[in-house]
Amino acid sequence: MKNHRFCGLVMVLLLIGAGVLKAQEGAQVFYGQVFQVWQGVRDYTCTMDSYNRLGDKEEYKTYEYWYLKPGYVRMKVIKGKGKGGVAFYDPHRNKVRGHKGGFFSFVVLTLSPTDKRVTSIRGVRMDETTFGHILSQLKPYVDHGQCGVGLGTPVTLSCKSSTPYHGDIFSEKIVFDSQLFPVVWERYGKDGTLLYRLECKDVQINKGLTYQKISKGLAFKGDK
């Protein structure tokens, strides 16, 4: 699988570098290659740094992060407001189970994924931080030929539109590692202000994560 990803990436870069493909065509080919990689991802873990800006308010947090298809997400705050808090998202129920850190960690709540206690100050949900969600957000730009691939190591995909597809976001930049995993995702406002940033470190893909591990202590009633 790694060889397949590497060969695909080399082909894209060679075509772009030779001038055979226009920038937007190169982006479409590259996006297709990244999408193929996503199809082969069953689970992943990482340390995730998060930045959100809403007006004059800024929010910085760092999480221990777990993902398991078809969309289970577990996040533990290890730095920033709410340190020690843990939340688990179940895509089938579209619900979150979680608890605060510290003294009240024994109080487990079941919440809507849009509850402010489990979203960022911009309202970003747990299930809107995944590899798959990033690809879904980029697709409108790619379909309309509004992205370009940046040569070099690492590879970057930059997208921009005069009409926003996603709220107040007018441009986006994504950095991919050697596995074609999106390790940095940045979103900018109309004036170029950084509004949102995710950075994934120590990414581990397909390490055998199970439902029991990702839901530990927070499984919904009736689940094993």
N, CA, C and O of each residue as an XYZ file, in Angstrom:
896
protein
N       0.819     -1.208      0.000
C       0.000      0.000      0.000
C       0.853      1.260      0.000
O       0.542      2.229     -0.692
N       1.934      1.243      0.781
C       2.818      2.404      0.818
C       3.465      2.639     -0.534
O       3.578      3.782     -0.976
N       3.897      1.554     -1.206
C       4.509      1.696     -2.521
C       3.519      2.266     -3.516
O       3.880      3.095     -4.351
N       2.269      1.826     -3.433
C       1.230      2.315     -4.326
C       1.034      3.813     -4.132
O       0.943      4.555     -5.110
N       0.968      4.269     -2.876
C       0.797      5.688     -2.593
C       1.987      6.480     -3.108
O       1.817      7.549     -3.695
N       3.192      5.963     -2.891
C       4.395      6.676     -3.295
C       4.455      6.827     -4.812
O       4.769      7.902     -5.323
N       4.154      5.754     -5.523
C       4.199      5.794     -6.988
C       3.175      6.783     -7.532
O       3.446      7.514     -8.485
N       1.979      6.795     -6.909
C       0.953      7.723     -7.353
C       1.371      9.159     -7.136
O       1.135     10.011     -7.992
N       1.991      9.438     -6.002
C       2.443     10.786     -5.698
C       3.539     11.218     -6.667
O       3.521     12.343     -7.166
N       4.482     10.335     -6.931
C       5.565     10.647     -7.869
C       4.999     10.975     -9.241
O       5.443     11.928     -9.881
N       4.020     10.193     -9.705
C       3.421     10.428    -11.014
C       2.768     11.798    -11.082
O       2.938     12.517    -12.066
N       2.021     12.166    -10.043
C       1.380     13.475    -10.015
C       2.412     14.594    -10.099
O       2.258     15.533    -10.880
N       3.459     14.489     -9.296
C       4.472     15.545     -9.270
C       5.235     15.644    -10.580
O       5.566     16.742    -11.027
N       5.517     14.499    -11.198
C       6.221     14.507    -12.479
C       5.385     15.173    -13.562
O       5.897     15.944    -14.374
N       4.092     14.865    -13.563
C       3.217     15.456    -14.569
C       3.102     16.959    -14.390
O       3.132     17.713    -15.362
N       2.971     17.393    -13.139
C       2.868     18.827    -12.878
C       4.181     19.517    -13.225
O       4.197     20.564    -13.872
N       5.278     18.913    -12.784
C       6.586     19.511    -13.021
C       6.913     19.609    -14.495
O       7.608     20.537    -14.910
N       6.428     18.671    -15.299
C       6.706     18.674    -16.732
C       5.776     19.611    -17.480
O       5.943     19.824    -18.681
N       4.808     20.168    -16.788
C       3.889     21.083    -17.447
C       2.815     20.388    -18.237
O       2.096     21.042    -18.993
N       2.676     19.080    -18.091
C       1.673     18.342    -18.843
C       0.281     18.664    -18.327
O      -0.670     18.726    -19.105
N       0.152     18.872    -17.022
C      -1.130     19.178    -16.417
C      -1.162     20.627    -15.966
O      -0.166     21.168    -15.485
N      -2.310     21.239    -16.129
C      -2.505     22.554    -15.550
C      -2.612     22.393    -14.038
O      -2.800     21.284    -13.538
N      -2.493     23.501    -13.313
C      -2.495     23.423    -11.848
C      -3.753     22.751    -11.312
O      -3.674     21.892    -10.434
N      -4.931     23.146    -11.847
C      -6.163     22.584    -11.325
C      -6.308     21.116    -11.693
O      -6.875     20.341    -10.923
N      -5.797     20.716    -12.877
C      -5.861     19.315    -13.272
C      -4.954     18.474    -12.378
O      -5.298     17.353    -12.002
N      -3.780     19.038    -12.040
C      -2.886     18.344    -11.118
C      -3.526     18.161     -9.766
O      -3.351     17.122     -9.130
N      -4.279     19.174     -9.309
C      -4.961     19.085     -8.027
C      -6.018     17.995     -8.047
O      -6.191     17.283     -7.058
N      -6.726     17.855     -9.157
C      -7.752     16.824     -9.267
C      -7.141     15.431     -9.206
O      -7.678     14.540     -8.548
N      -6.024     15.247     -9.888
C      -5.342     13.955     -9.861
C      -4.838     13.658     -8.448
O      -4.990     12.546     -7.941
N      -4.240     14.662     -7.829
C      -3.715     14.476     -6.487
C      -4.831     14.174     -5.494
O      -4.692     13.297     -4.641
N      -5.925     14.895     -5.607
C      -7.074     14.659     -4.724
C      -7.577     13.223     -4.871
O      -7.911     12.567     -3.884
N      -7.625     12.748     -6.106
C      -8.046     11.366     -6.337
C      -7.123     10.368     -5.665
O      -7.575      9.357     -5.128
N      -5.829     10.653     -5.697
C      -4.859      9.767     -5.053
C      -5.036      9.769     -3.538
O      -4.994      8.717     -2.900
N      -5.232     10.947     -2.972
C      -5.443     11.052     -1.529
C      -6.739     10.346     -1.128
O      -6.794      9.697     -0.083
N      -7.774     10.470     -1.950
C      -9.039      9.809     -1.659
C      -8.862      8.289     -1.636
O      -9.466      7.609     -0.806
N      -8.043      7.755     -2.535
C      -7.751      6.321     -2.530
C      -7.070      5.910     -1.227
O      -7.376      4.858     -0.665
N      -6.157      6.733     -0.757
C      -5.493      6.443      0.515
C      -6.523      6.380      1.634
O      -6.491      5.474      2.467
N      -7.442      7.352      1.649
C      -8.469      7.394      2.697
C      -9.309      6.114      2.694
O      -9.705      5.631      3.755
N      -9.579      5.566      1.514
C     -10.363      4.337      1.439
C      -9.671      3.186      2.161
O     -10.333      2.266      2.641
N      -8.354      3.231      2.238
C      -7.595      2.164      2.884
C      -7.323      2.387      4.358
O      -6.698      1.549      5.007
N      -7.786      3.513      4.899
C      -7.567      3.820      6.315
C      -8.737      3.272      7.129
O      -9.884      3.670      6.925
N      -8.443      2.362      8.046
C      -9.470      1.815      8.941
C      -9.481      2.557     10.269
O     -10.542      2.815     10.838
N      -8.298      2.897     10.754
C      -8.198      3.608     12.020
C      -6.910      4.422     12.042
O      -5.968      4.138     11.302
N      -6.884      5.428     12.894
C      -5.634      6.162     13.106
C      -5.667      6.862     14.460
O      -6.729      7.133     15.021
N      -4.484      7.142     14.958
C      -4.324      7.900     16.192
C      -3.288      8.992     15.956
O      -2.443      8.874     15.069
N      -3.357     10.046     16.748
C      -2.376     11.118     16.631
C      -2.492     12.035     17.837
O      -3.395     11.891     18.661
N      -1.565     12.978     17.928
C      -1.693     14.106     18.831
C      -2.126     15.282     17.977
O      -1.461     15.611     16.995
N      -3.219     15.914     18.332
C      -3.795     16.965     17.490
C      -3.762     18.316     18.189
O      -4.335     18.486     19.265
N      -3.084     19.280     17.562
C      -3.110     20.667     18.028
C      -4.219     21.402     17.277
O      -4.331     21.298     16.056
N      -5.030     22.139     18.017
C      -6.173     22.820     17.428
C      -6.140     24.308     17.748
O      -5.864     24.712     18.878
N      -6.431     25.127     16.715
C      -6.565     26.570     16.891
C      -7.873     27.020     16.268
O      -8.188     26.643     15.140
N      -8.637     27.826     16.998
C      -9.884     28.386     16.491
C      -9.941     29.871     16.802
O      -9.528     30.315     17.873
N     -10.460     30.629     15.848
C     -10.650     32.075     16.061
C     -12.084     32.442     15.686
O     -12.571     32.076     14.617
N     -12.740     33.160     16.569
C     -14.088     33.664     16.313
C     -14.135     35.105     16.776
O     -14.162     35.377     17.976
N     -14.144     36.030     15.828
C     -14.052     37.445     16.181
C     -12.716     37.721     16.836
O     -11.668     37.447     16.251
N     -12.741     38.262     18.050
C     -11.508     38.552     18.785
C     -11.118     37.410     19.727
O     -10.099     37.494     20.413
N     -11.922     36.349     19.762
C     -11.646     35.240     20.669
C     -10.780     34.183     19.975
O     -10.988     33.853     18.807
N      -9.815     33.668     20.719
C      -8.951     32.611     20.206
C      -8.969     31.430     21.177
O      -9.132     31.601     22.385
N      -8.800     30.246     20.628
C      -8.824     29.034     21.443
C      -7.715     28.094     20.977
O      -7.623     27.767     19.794
N      -6.883     27.667     21.908
C      -5.802     26.719     21.632
C      -6.021     25.472     22.494
O      -6.227     25.573     23.704
N      -5.976     24.310     21.867
C      -6.080     23.064     22.622
C      -5.231     21.988     21.958
O      -4.965     22.038     20.757
N      -4.810     21.013     22.766
C      -4.108     19.846     22.254
C      -4.837     18.602     22.751
O      -5.232     18.511     23.914
N      -5.004     17.644     21.834
C      -5.755     16.439     22.153
C      -4.948     15.172     21.877
O      -4.086     15.146     20.998
N      -5.242     14.131     22.639
C      -4.949     12.779     22.208
C      -6.156     12.369     21.372
O      -7.299     12.531     21.802
N      -5.903     11.843     20.189
C      -6.978     11.671     19.214
C      -6.992     10.250     18.664
O      -5.955      9.701     18.294
N      -8.213      9.654     18.617
C      -8.391      8.308     18.064
C      -9.537      8.341     17.055
O     -10.553      8.998     17.283
N      -9.370      7.633     15.945
C     -10.433      7.532     14.947
C     -10.582      6.078     14.499
O      -9.593      5.371     14.308
N     -11.831      5.644     14.335
C     -12.125      4.297     13.846
C     -13.316      4.376     12.905
O     -14.365      4.905     13.270
N     -13.158      3.849     11.689
C     -14.283      3.823     10.762
C     -15.397      2.966     11.325
O     -15.142      1.968     11.999
N     -16.661      3.363     11.044
C     -17.101      4.351     10.052
C     -17.220      5.782     10.553
O     -17.861      6.601      9.895
N     -16.626      6.114     11.694
C     -16.698      7.495     12.147
C     -16.654      7.690     13.642
O     -17.017      8.756     14.140
N     -16.210      6.662     14.378
C     -16.039      6.809     15.822
C     -14.841      7.721     16.102
O     -13.790      7.581     15.477
N     -15.006      8.644     17.035
C     -13.931      9.575     17.385
C     -13.839      9.677     18.902
O     -14.855      9.790     19.589
N     -12.617      9.638     19.417
C     -12.365      9.862     20.837
C     -11.313     10.958     20.960
O     -10.289     10.924     20.278
N     -11.572     11.929     21.834
C     -10.648     13.036     22.019
C     -10.460     13.296     23.510
O     -11.428     13.375     24.266
N      -9.208     13.427     23.918
C      -8.885     13.773     25.296
C      -8.062     15.049     25.301
O      -7.030     15.131     24.636
N      -8.518     16.042     26.050
C      -7.800     17.315     26.129
C      -6.570     17.143     27.020
O      -6.698     16.832     28.204
N      -5.386     17.343     26.454
C      -4.166     17.220     27.245
C      -3.477     18.572     27.453
O      -2.502     18.675     28.197
N      -4.000     19.609     26.783
C      -3.463     20.960     26.974
C      -4.540     21.958     26.588
O      -5.204     21.798     25.564
N      -4.715     22.984     27.403
C      -5.705     24.010     27.129
C      -6.924     23.888     28.025
O      -6.968     23.050     28.925
N      -7.913     24.733     27.768
C      -9.129     24.745     28.574
C      -9.811     23.381     28.547
O      -9.981     22.778     27.487
N     -10.200     22.903     29.734
C     -10.862     21.602     29.804
C      -9.902     20.440     29.886
O     -10.289     19.297     29.640
N      -8.637     20.713     30.232
C      -7.631     19.655     30.304
C      -8.122     18.484     31.157
O      -8.660     18.668     32.249
N      -7.923     17.281     30.627
C      -8.358     16.076     31.312
C      -9.710     15.573     30.858
O     -10.069     14.424     31.114
N     -10.461     16.429     30.183
C     -11.771     16.027     29.686
C     -11.649     15.044     28.526
O     -10.725     15.143     27.719
N     -12.577     14.099     28.443
C     -12.578     13.083     27.394
C     -13.972     12.999     26.791
O     -14.967     13.087     27.509
N     -14.048     12.829     25.474
C     -15.334     12.685     24.798
C     -15.237     11.615     23.718
O     -14.194     11.441     23.088
N     -16.338     10.905     23.516
C     -16.426      9.822     22.535
C     -17.657     10.057     21.668
O     -18.763     10.221     22.183
N     -17.464     10.072     20.340
C     -18.558     10.287     19.396
C     -18.928      8.987     18.709
O     -18.063      8.281     18.191
N     -20.232      8.668     18.706
C     -20.760      7.478     18.042
C     -21.540      7.927     16.802
O     -22.573      8.583     16.938
N     -21.067      7.586     15.596
C     -21.730      8.057     14.375
C     -23.103      7.432     14.155
O     -23.955      8.046     13.512
N     -23.337      6.244     14.663
C     -24.628      5.591     14.478
C     -25.715      6.280     15.302
O     -26.836      6.463     14.828
N     -25.387      6.656     16.517
C     -26.334      7.365     17.383
C     -26.299      8.869     17.166
O     -27.230      9.576     17.552
N     -25.233      9.361     16.552
C     -24.997     10.796     16.414
C     -25.063     11.469     17.779
O     -25.698     12.510     17.948
N     -24.393     10.850     18.746
C     -24.343     11.346     20.107
C     -22.915     11.305     20.634
O     -22.065     10.581     20.117
N     -22.670     12.096     21.673
C     -21.360     12.156     22.325
C     -21.518     11.761     23.781
O     -22.458     12.188     24.451
N     -20.592     10.940     24.270
C     -20.507     10.628     25.703
C     -19.185     11.201     26.203
O     -18.150     11.028     25.559
N     -19.214     11.876     27.336
C     -17.968     12.462     27.805
C     -18.027     12.911     29.245
O     -19.081     12.914     29.881
N     -16.853     13.293     29.744
C     -16.754     13.815     31.102
C     -15.661     14.870     31.183
O     -14.746     14.901     30.361
N     -15.772     15.719     32.171
C     -14.751     16.729     32.413
C     -13.533     16.087     33.063
O     -13.578     14.929     33.477
N     -12.450     16.844     33.149
C     -11.275     16.365     33.857
C     -11.383     16.687     35.336
O     -12.316     17.364     35.771
N     -10.430     16.201     36.098
C     -10.370     16.547     37.507
C     -11.416     15.885     38.376
O     -11.775     14.728     38.156
N     -11.906     16.616     39.365
C     -12.775     16.071     40.396
C     -14.081     15.503     39.840
O     -14.618     14.533     40.376
N     -14.588     16.104     38.770
C     -15.887     15.686     38.237
C     -15.766     14.663     37.099
O     -16.703     14.493     36.319
N     -14.656     14.007     37.004
C     -14.455     13.045     35.912
C     -15.382     11.836     36.017
O     -15.558     11.108     35.040
N     -15.972     11.617     37.181
C     -16.870     10.467     37.343
C     -18.265     10.750     36.779
O     -19.067      9.828     36.635
N     -18.563     12.008     36.461
C     -19.878     12.375     35.922
C     -19.838     12.288     34.394
O     -19.260     13.149     33.731
N     -20.454     11.245     33.848
C     -20.463     11.028     32.399
C     -21.788     11.507     31.827
O     -22.850     11.116     32.311
N     -21.736     12.346     30.809
C     -22.924     12.914     30.186
C     -23.075     12.426     28.754
O     -22.088     12.144     28.074
N     -24.316     12.331     28.305
C     -24.615     12.052     26.905
C     -25.133     13.342     26.284
O     -26.109     13.922     26.762
N     -24.469     13.793     25.205
C     -24.744     15.110     24.647
C     -24.960     15.057     23.137
O     -24.565     14.100     22.471
N     -25.590     16.098     22.616
C     -25.657     16.292     21.170
C     -24.271     16.688     20.669
O     -23.542     17.371     21.388
N     -23.883     16.279     19.453
C     -22.554     16.678     18.942
C     -22.423     18.169     18.708
O     -21.315     18.660     18.493
N     -23.541     18.911     18.746
C     -23.492     20.361     18.578
C     -23.474     21.094     19.911
O     -23.426     22.324     19.936
N     -23.511     20.354     21.026
C     -23.472     20.978     22.341
C     -22.164     21.758     22.505
O     -21.096     21.259     22.152
N     -22.246     22.966     23.033
C     -21.069     23.823     23.174
C     -19.996     23.217     24.069
O     -18.831     23.608     23.998
N     -20.383     22.265     24.908
C     -19.409     21.615     25.780
C     -18.493     20.665     25.030
O     -17.450     20.271     25.552
N     -18.865     20.292     23.815
C     -18.046     19.353     23.030
C     -17.756     19.883     21.622
O     -17.443     19.109     20.717
N     -17.861     21.199     21.442
C     -17.464     21.819     20.177
C     -16.443     22.910     20.464
O     -16.254     23.316     21.611
N     -15.787     23.380     19.409
C     -14.868     24.508     19.556
C     -15.672     25.799     19.626
O     -16.895     25.777     19.487
N     -14.994     26.923     19.841
C     -15.694     28.206     19.896
C     -16.301     28.563     18.539
O     -17.198     29.402     18.458
N     -15.808     27.924     17.470
C     -16.390     28.117     16.138
C     -17.521     27.121     15.867
O     -18.118     27.136     14.790
N     -17.811     26.267     16.831
C     -18.869     25.289     16.634
C     -18.428     24.047     15.901
O     -19.272     23.276     15.445
N     -17.113     23.824     15.769
C     -16.604     22.641     15.078
C     -16.898     21.399     15.916
O     -16.528     21.328     17.088
N     -17.564     20.429     15.308
C     -17.931     19.189     15.984
C     -16.773     18.199     15.970
O     -15.823     18.341     15.200
N     -16.871     17.192     16.837
C     -15.837     16.160     16.888
C     -15.692     15.453     15.547
O     -14.574     15.183     15.107
N     -16.812     15.152     14.894
C     -16.767     14.417     13.629
C     -16.359     15.300     12.455
O     -16.295     14.829     11.319
N     -16.085     16.574     12.720
C     -15.626     17.480     11.676
C     -14.113     17.723     11.771
O     -13.600     18.721     11.263
N     -13.418     16.800     12.426
C     -11.963     16.901     12.563
C     -11.250     15.743     11.869
O     -10.030     15.620     11.974
N     -11.990     14.897     11.165
C     -11.423     13.664     10.624
C     -10.838     13.857      9.230
O     -11.149     14.825      8.537
N      -9.984     12.916      8.833
C      -9.403     12.866      7.490
C     -10.526     12.924      6.456
O     -10.460     13.717      5.516
N     -11.549     12.098      6.617
C     -12.649     12.054      5.662
C     -13.385     13.377      5.558
O     -13.772     13.789      4.465
N     -13.582     14.043      6.683
C     -14.282     15.331      6.652
C     -13.458     16.379      5.918
O     -14.007     17.187      5.170
N     -12.157     16.373      6.124
C     -11.291     17.317      5.411
C     -11.467     17.151      3.907
O     -11.600     18.139      3.185
N     -11.469     15.913      3.432
C     -11.643     15.667      2.000
C     -12.995     16.175      1.509
O     -13.089     16.731      0.414
N     -14.038     15.989      2.309
C     -15.363     16.455      1.898
C     -15.404     17.976      1.784
O     -16.108     18.514      0.930
N     -14.661     18.666      2.630
C     -14.627     20.122      2.595
C     -13.831     20.657      1.401
O     -14.086     21.762      0.922
N     -12.876     19.873      0.931
C     -12.049     20.302     -0.200
C     -12.704     20.030     -1.554
O     -12.374     20.681     -2.546
N     -13.619     19.083     -1.596
C     -14.178     18.633     -2.875
C     -14.803     19.757     -3.713
O     -14.574     19.788     -4.922
N     -15.579     20.679     -3.133
C     -16.137     21.747     -3.974
C     -15.070     22.571     -4.686
O     -15.238     22.933     -5.850
N     -13.967     22.869     -3.988
C     -12.879     23.614     -4.624
C     -12.284     22.823     -5.787
O     -12.070     23.359     -6.874
N     -12.022     21.544     -5.540
C     -11.414     20.691     -6.559
C     -12.341     20.568     -7.763
O     -11.885     20.661     -8.902
N     -13.620     20.363     -7.529
C     -14.585     20.212     -8.607
C     -14.684     21.458     -9.479
O     -14.980     21.370    -10.670
N     -14.435     22.616     -8.876
C     -14.527     23.877     -9.604
C     -13.158     24.388    -10.065
O     -13.041     25.533    -10.501
N     -12.130     23.551     -9.972
C     -10.805     23.940    -10.454
C     -10.181     25.081     -9.691
O      -9.497     25.921    -10.274
N     -10.414     25.123     -8.358
C      -9.941     26.236     -7.549
C      -8.813     25.835     -6.605
O      -8.597     26.487     -5.584
N      -8.095     24.769     -6.938
C      -6.988     24.299     -6.101
C      -5.725     24.145     -6.932
O      -5.779     23.930     -8.142
N      -4.601     24.258     -6.266
C      -3.311     24.013     -6.893
C      -2.439     23.192     -5.965
O      -2.534     23.305     -4.743
N      -1.588     22.363     -6.552
C      -0.676     21.522     -5.775
C       0.677     22.207     -5.685
O       1.246     22.607     -6.701
N       1.191     22.340     -4.471
C       2.505     22.921     -4.274
C       3.581     21.863     -4.311
O       3.509     20.876     -3.579
N       4.586     22.059     -5.160
C       5.676     21.089     -5.264
C       6.594     21.170     -4.065
O       6.654     22.190     -3.377
N       7.294     20.106     -3.828
C       8.252     20.069     -2.735
C       7.849     19.056     -1.696
O       6.887     18.307     -1.867
N       8.605     19.045     -0.612
C       8.342     18.129      0.490
C       8.171     18.948      1.769
O       9.101     19.653      2.159
N       7.017     18.881      2.433
C       5.851     18.077      2.068
C       5.033     18.708      0.951
O       5.271     19.855      0.572
N       4.073     17.962      0.425
C       3.198     18.448     -0.633
C       2.052     19.235     -0.011
O       1.518     18.843      1.027
N       1.671     20.346     -0.642
C       0.565     21.155     -0.144
C      -0.514     21.282     -1.217
O      -0.231     21.279     -2.415
N      -1.739     21.393     -0.759
C      -2.874     21.649     -1.635
C      -3.498     22.949     -1.162
O      -3.951     23.040     -0.021
N      -3.527     23.955     -2.025
C      -4.069     25.264     -1.667
C      -5.320     25.535     -2.494
O      -5.316     25.366     -3.713
N      -6.391     25.955     -1.824
C      -7.675     26.165     -2.493
C      -8.237     27.530     -2.107
O      -8.078     27.982     -0.974
N      -8.900     28.181     -3.071
C      -9.449     29.504     -2.806
C     -10.661     29.754     -3.679
O     -10.694     29.356     -4.844
N     -11.668     30.421     -3.106
C     -12.871     30.748     -3.854
C     -13.329     32.159     -3.497
O     -13.192     32.592     -2.353
N     -13.873     32.869     -4.478
C     -14.402     34.212     -4.213
C     -15.741     34.143     -3.499
O     -16.172     35.107     -2.867
N     -16.394     32.994     -3.606
C     -17.665     32.752     -2.909
C     -17.461     31.580     -1.956
O     -17.126     30.483     -2.401
N     -17.654     31.787     -0.659
C     -17.356     30.723      0.302
C     -18.318     29.544      0.203
O     -19.524     29.718      0.033
N     -17.761     28.346      0.312
C     -18.564     27.126      0.342
C     -18.928     26.744      1.770
O     -19.924     26.059      2.006
N     -18.117     27.190      2.713
C     -18.287     26.758      4.098
C     -18.275     27.967      5.036
O     -17.231     28.323      5.581
N     -19.429     28.591      5.220
C     -19.524     29.710      6.146
C     -18.648     30.886      5.757
O     -18.788     31.443      4.668
N     -17.738     31.264      6.657
C     -16.886     32.425      6.426
C     -15.501     32.045      5.915
O     -14.574     32.853      5.976
N     -15.354     30.808      5.408
C     -14.066     30.329      4.915
C     -13.933     30.606      3.417
O     -14.769     30.175      2.623
N     -12.871     31.332      3.036
C     -12.650     31.676      1.634
C     -11.456     30.945      1.027
O     -11.369     30.822     -0.195
N     -10.541     30.461      1.855
C      -9.389     29.730      1.319
C      -8.912     28.709      2.339
O      -9.126     28.855      3.543
N      -8.255     27.666      1.822
C      -7.792     26.577      2.674
C      -6.437     26.076      2.180
O      -6.127     26.131      0.990
N      -5.641     25.586      3.128
C      -4.341     25.020      2.801
C      -4.166     23.735      3.585
O      -4.396     23.697      4.794
N      -3.756     22.676      2.889
C      -3.588     21.378      3.521
C      -2.196     20.856      3.203
O      -1.764     20.873      2.051
N      -1.504     20.394      4.226
C      -0.167     19.826      4.082
C      -0.261     18.318      4.284
O      -0.863     17.857      5.254
N       0.333     17.547      3.370
C       0.273     16.090      3.418
C       1.654     15.514      3.713
O       2.663     15.996      3.199
N       1.684     14.471      4.553
C       2.957     13.813      4.833
C       3.262     12.766      3.775
O       2.549     12.677      2.776
N       4.309     11.970      3.973
C       4.737     10.985      2.978
C       3.725      9.866      2.773
O       3.774      9.156      1.768
N       2.796      9.706      3.738
C       1.749      8.698      3.603
C       0.507      9.266      2.909
O      -0.502      8.579      2.759
N       0.599     10.535      2.487
C      -0.528     11.282      1.926
C      -1.635     11.476      2.961
O      -2.819     11.492      2.625
N      -1.237     11.621      4.205
C      -2.167     11.919      5.286
C      -2.142     13.431      5.528
O      -1.064     14.024      5.574
N      -3.325     14.072      5.685
C      -3.353     15.529      5.903
C      -2.933     15.887      7.323
O      -3.720     15.751      8.260
N      -1.707     16.340      7.481
C      -1.183     16.611      8.825
C      -1.386     18.056      9.273
O      -1.296     18.350     10.465
N      -1.657     18.951      8.341
C      -1.978     20.340      8.691
C      -3.149     20.801      7.819
O      -3.137     20.628      6.600
N      -4.157     21.389      8.465
C      -5.318     21.927      7.748
C      -5.558     23.337      8.251
O      -5.834     23.543      9.433
N      -5.453     24.312      7.352
C      -5.648     25.707      7.710
C      -6.795     26.293      6.894
O      -6.934     26.016      5.702
N      -7.619     27.115      7.562
C      -8.766     27.742      6.908
C      -8.718     29.246      7.192
O      -8.499     29.674      8.325
N      -8.930     30.039      6.129
C      -8.761     31.490      6.222
C     -10.040     32.233      5.858
O     -10.855     31.748      5.072
N     -10.202     33.416      6.441
C     -11.317     34.281      6.124
C     -11.066     35.091      4.865
O     -10.031     34.941      4.216
N     -12.015     35.949      4.523
C     -11.940     36.743      3.301
C     -10.721     37.639      3.263
O     -10.131     37.847      2.203
N     -10.333     38.180      4.435
C      -9.189     39.089      4.494
C      -7.869     38.362      4.731
O      -6.841     39.004      4.948
N      -7.887     37.036      4.690
C      -6.668     36.256      4.874
C      -6.356     35.914      6.312
O      -5.300     35.347      6.590
N      -7.247     36.242      7.241
C      -7.027     35.923      8.654
C      -7.187     34.428      8.890
O      -8.155     33.822      8.432
N      -6.236     33.835      9.606
C      -6.337     32.425      9.957
C      -7.461     32.250     10.972
O      -7.443     32.853     12.045
N      -8.447     31.411     10.618
C      -9.602     31.190     11.481
C      -9.591     29.818     12.144
O     -10.218     29.610     13.183
N      -8.877     28.896     11.535
C      -8.949     27.514     12.023
C      -7.701     26.759     11.576
O      -7.259     26.888     10.434
N      -7.141     25.974     12.487
C      -5.960     25.189     12.152
C      -5.943     23.899     12.953
O      -6.132     23.910     14.169
N      -5.716     22.796     12.269
C      -5.471     21.513     12.915
C      -4.101     21.013     12.484
O      -3.747     21.099     11.308
N      -3.336     20.496     13.424
C      -2.052     19.873     13.095
C      -1.980     18.524     13.792
O      -2.129     18.431     15.010
N      -1.750     17.485     13.007
C      -1.653     16.125     13.538
C      -0.191     15.705     13.613
O       0.547     15.822     12.634
N       0.223     15.215     14.778
C       1.588     14.769     14.994
C       1.575     13.306     15.422
O       0.589     12.815     15.972
N       2.694     12.612     15.158
C       2.831     11.205     15.551
C       1.654     10.369     15.040
O       1.053      9.600     15.790
N       1.342     10.530     13.776
C       0.210      9.818     13.176
C       0.533      8.331     13.022
O       1.574      7.959     12.480
N      -0.373      7.499     13.507
C      -0.253      6.048     13.382
C      -1.505      5.535     12.682
O      -2.617      5.717     13.178
N      -1.323      4.892     11.525
C      -2.454      4.444     10.715
C      -2.588      2.928     10.763
O      -1.598      2.199     10.711
N      -3.839      2.468     10.863
C      -4.184      1.045     10.814
C      -3.361      0.204     11.792
O      -2.666     -0.738     11.410
N      -3.468      0.580     13.056
C      -2.752     -0.132     14.118
C      -3.653     -1.092     14.884
O      -3.261     -1.603     15.934
N      -4.864     -1.344     14.368
C      -5.731     -2.322     15.004
C      -6.600     -1.772     16.112
O      -6.970     -2.505     17.030
N      -6.935     -0.491     16.044
C      -7.815      0.104     17.039
C      -9.180     -0.590     16.992
O      -9.697     -0.875     15.912
N      -9.754     -0.859     18.154
C     -11.043     -1.543     18.235
C     -12.088     -0.640     18.879
O     -11.760      0.379     19.486
N     -13.352     -1.030     18.735
C     -14.433     -0.269     19.366
C     -14.256     -0.258     20.875
O     -14.499      0.759     21.524
N     -13.837     -1.380     21.434
C     -13.660     -1.462     22.883
C     -12.620     -0.458     23.378
O     -12.784      0.151     24.435
N     -11.552     -0.295     22.603
C     -10.496      0.638     23.002
C     -10.942      2.090     22.849
O     -10.682      2.923     23.718
N     -11.612      2.384     21.742
C     -11.947      3.784     21.479
C     -13.093      4.278     22.361
O     -13.220      5.476     22.614
N     -13.930      3.338     22.826
C     -15.081      3.725     23.646
C     -14.862      3.468     25.134
O     -15.778      3.674     25.930
N     -13.690      3.030     25.522
C     -13.415      2.624     26.900
C     -13.911      3.657     27.917
O     -13.534      4.828     27.877
N     -14.760      3.191     28.822
C     -15.286      4.057     29.869
C     -16.421      4.952     29.433
O     -17.058      5.602     30.262
N     -16.683      4.993     28.115
C     -17.699      5.912     27.593
C     -18.674      5.243     26.627
O     -19.425      5.926     25.930
N     -18.667      3.919     26.582
C     -19.549      3.185     25.680
C     -21.004      3.443     26.036
O     -21.343      3.644     27.202
N     -21.857      3.435     25.027
C     -23.280      3.640     25.255
C     -23.907      2.359     25.828
O     -23.395      1.259     25.619
N     -24.995      2.515     26.535
C     -25.681      1.401     27.160
C     -26.053      0.351     26.117
O     -26.630      0.673     25.078
N     -25.717     -0.905     26.404
C     -26.021     -1.989     25.490
C     -24.847     -2.372     24.609
O     -24.846     -3.447     24.010
N     -23.838     -1.495     24.522
C     -22.648     -1.826     23.727
C     -21.669     -2.624     24.567
O     -21.600     -2.481     25.788
N     -20.912     -3.471     23.875
C     -19.916     -4.288     24.572
C     -18.531     -3.719     24.349
O     -17.550     -4.264     24.855
